[in-house]
Amino acid sequence: MTTKLIRFSSLCTAFTALFLLTADGRAQTPAKGQEVAAATTLTFVPVTERKNPVKLVLSDIKGSRRQLSEFKGKVVVVNFWATWCVPCKGEMPEFTKAYSTYRDRGVEFLGAANEPRSSRPKVEVFMREYAMQFPVWLEVGDQALTDFGVGPGIPDTVIVDKQGRIAARIVGATDGAHLRELIDRVIQE
């Protein structure tokens, strides 16, 4: 497989003193004086190597069942996150900015929250706090992360092409520059 894999490690200065991620994705406070390096992996999948469209069926914030296939014909940025996830909070402003930039260019954003239906009030507060204008769906589980080739921890982001196939993945927290770089590559196809 010739999938182009770009690896980079960077110090996430905003998070350095705040957390360590454990293997299961839970936040953990670092020991005093301990430095936290966050490794993020970006993967771009060439058009010729993309598999069949991925399926995702979740409940929207109002409780209706929704499917990713509803966005066929658009590039879709799916961000897997949760209200309790510290790195998710750190990257969310980049997603709200990117949404403002790309929404009129045929790109849809979808917040796939790893939250049960009972957490709807917390999710709505989070959405207001981060000025999230894009759709948010609830009840993401481990199987959805596996199907998208990410996880088990969050945050993770998948960019789906106009045919519904995975075109790019970001495993771990991302920044605006890397997010825009991958979106631009997919919309130019």
C-alpha positions as CSV (number, residue, x, y, z in Angstrom):
1,M,0.0,0.0,0.0
2,T,1.4,3.3,-1.0
3,T,-0.7,5.4,1.3
4,K,1.2,8.6,2.0
5,L,1.7,8.8,5.7
6,I,3.0,12.0,7.2
7,R,4.0,11.8,10.8
8,F,4.9,14.6,13.0
9,S,5.3,15.2,16.7
10,S,4.9,18.5,18.3
11,L,4.6,19.9,21.7
12,C,1.1,21.0,22.3
13,T,1.9,24.0,24.4
14,A,-1.7,24.7,25.4
15,F,-1.9,21.2,26.9
16,T,1.6,20.6,28.2
17,A,0.7,21.3,31.8
18,L,-2.8,20.0,31.6
19,F,-2.9,16.3,30.7
20,L,-1.5,13.0,29.5
21,L,-3.6,10.7,27.5
22,T,-3.8,7.1,28.7
23,A,-4.0,4.2,26.3
24,D,-7.8,4.2,26.6
25,G,-8.1,8.0,25.8
26,R,-8.8,9.2,29.3
27,A,-7.1,12.4,30.5
28,Q,-4.5,12.2,33.2
29,T,-2.6,15.0,34.9
30,P,1.1,14.9,34.3
31,A,3.6,14.8,37.2
32,K,5.1,18.1,38.3
33,G,7.7,19.3,35.8
34,Q,6.8,16.5,33.3
35,E,6.6,17.5,29.6
36,V,3.8,16.2,27.5
37,A,4.5,15.5,23.8
38,A,1.4,14.9,21.7
39,A,1.9,12.8,18.6
40,T,-0.6,13.3,15.8
41,T,-0.6,11.2,12.7
42,L,-1.9,12.5,9.4
43,T,-2.8,10.1,6.7
44,F,-3.9,11.0,3.1
45,V,-5.3,8.1,1.1
46,P,-4.8,8.4,-2.7
47,V,-8.0,8.2,-4.8
48,T,-7.0,4.9,-6.3
49,E,-6.6,3.3,-2.9
50,R,-9.8,4.4,-1.3
51,K,-12.2,1.7,-0.2
52,N,-16.0,1.6,-0.4
53,P,-18.0,4.3,1.2
54,V,-18.1,4.2,5.0
55,K,-21.3,4.0,6.9
56,L,-22.2,5.9,10.0
57,V,-25.6,6.0,11.6
58,L,-26.0,8.1,14.8
59,S,-28.6,10.2,16.5
60,D,-28.6,14.0,15.9
61,I,-28.9,16.4,18.8
62,K,-32.7,16.3,18.6
63,G,-32.8,12.5,18.6
64,S,-33.5,11.7,14.9
65,R,-31.4,8.9,13.4
66,R,-29.0,10.3,10.7
67,Q,-26.7,8.7,8.2
68,L,-23.4,9.9,6.8
69,S,-24.7,9.0,3.3
70,E,-27.0,12.1,3.5
71,F,-24.0,14.2,2.7
72,K,-23.1,12.3,-0.5
73,G,-21.7,14.7,-3.1
74,K,-20.0,16.8,-0.4
75,V,-16.6,16.5,1.3
76,V,-17.4,15.8,4.9
77,V,-15.1,16.5,7.9
78,V,-16.1,14.1,10.7
79,N,-14.5,15.0,14.1
80,F,-14.8,12.4,16.8
81,W,-14.8,14.2,20.2
82,A,-16.4,14.3,23.7
83,T,-17.2,17.0,26.2
84,W,-14.8,15.5,28.8
85,C,-11.9,15.3,26.4
86,V,-9.3,18.0,27.1
87,P,-7.5,17.9,23.7
88,C,-11.0,18.0,22.0
89,K,-11.6,21.3,23.7
90,G,-8.3,22.5,22.6
91,E,-8.8,21.8,18.9
92,M,-12.5,22.7,18.7
93,P,-11.9,26.4,17.9
94,E,-10.0,25.3,14.8
95,F,-13.0,23.3,13.6
96,T,-15.4,26.2,14.1
97,K,-13.0,28.5,12.2
98,A,-12.6,26.0,9.4
99,Y,-16.3,25.4,9.2
100,S,-16.8,29.2,8.6
101,T,-14.2,29.1,5.9
102,Y,-15.3,25.9,4.0
103,R,-19.1,25.7,4.5
104,D,-19.8,27.7,1.3
105,R,-17.3,25.5,-0.7
106,G,-19.2,22.2,-0.6
107,V,-17.7,21.0,2.6
108,E,-19.8,19.8,5.5
109,F,-18.6,19.4,9.1
110,L,-20.0,16.8,11.5
111,G,-19.2,16.6,15.2
112,A,-19.5,12.9,16.2
113,A,-19.7,13.0,20.0
114,N,-18.7,10.1,22.1
115,E,-21.6,10.9,24.4
116,P,-24.8,9.0,25.3
117,R,-28.2,10.5,24.6
118,S,-28.5,11.3,28.3
119,S,-25.6,13.8,27.9
120,R,-27.5,16.0,25.5
121,P,-27.6,19.0,27.9
122,K,-23.8,18.8,28.4
123,V,-23.3,18.6,24.6
124,E,-25.5,21.6,24.0
125,V,-23.6,23.6,26.5
126,F,-20.3,22.6,24.8
127,M,-21.7,23.5,21.4
128,R,-22.7,27.0,22.7
129,E,-19.3,27.5,24.5
130,Y,-17.4,26.7,21.3
131,A,-19.9,28.4,18.9
132,M,-20.4,25.1,17.0
133,Q,-22.7,25.8,14.0
134,F,-22.2,22.4,12.3
135,P,-24.3,19.3,13.0
136,V,-23.5,17.2,16.0
137,W,-24.5,13.6,16.3
138,L,-24.4,11.5,19.5
139,E,-23.8,8.0,20.6
140,V,-20.4,7.3,18.9
141,G,-19.0,4.0,20.0
142,D,-15.8,2.0,19.6
143,Q,-17.2,0.3,16.5
144,A,-17.6,3.6,14.7
145,L,-14.0,4.6,15.5
146,T,-12.8,1.2,14.2
147,D,-14.9,1.5,11.0
148,F,-13.2,4.8,10.3
149,G,-9.7,3.5,11.1
150,V,-9.2,5.7,14.1
151,G,-9.3,5.4,17.9
152,P,-9.5,3.9,20.4
153,G,-8.8,7.4,21.9
154,I,-10.1,10.7,20.8
155,P,-10.0,13.3,19.3
156,D,-9.7,11.9,15.8
157,T,-10.8,13.4,12.5
158,V,-11.7,11.7,9.2
159,I,-12.2,13.6,5.9
160,V,-14.6,11.8,3.6
161,D,-14.6,12.5,-0.2
162,K,-17.6,13.3,-2.3
163,Q,-18.2,9.6,-2.9
164,G,-18.3,8.8,0.8
165,R,-14.9,7.2,1.0
166,I,-12.2,7.9,3.6
167,A,-9.7,10.3,2.0
168,A,-7.7,11.4,5.0
169,R,-7.4,10.7,8.7
170,I,-6.0,12.7,11.6
171,V,-5.4,10.6,14.7
172,G,-5.0,12.8,17.7
173,A,-5.5,16.5,18.2
174,T,-4.9,18.7,15.2
175,D,-4.3,22.3,14.4
176,G,-5.9,24.6,11.8
177,A,-3.0,24.4,9.4
178,H,-3.0,20.6,9.1
179,L,-6.7,20.4,9.0
180,R,-7.0,23.0,6.1
181,E,-4.1,21.3,4.2
182,L,-6.0,18.0,4.1
183,I,-9.4,19.6,3.4
184,D,-7.8,21.5,0.5
185,R,-6.2,18.4,-1.0
186,V,-9.6,16.6,-0.9
187,I,-11.7,19.4,-2.4
188,Q,-9.2,19.9,-5.2
189,E,-9.8,16.4,-6.5
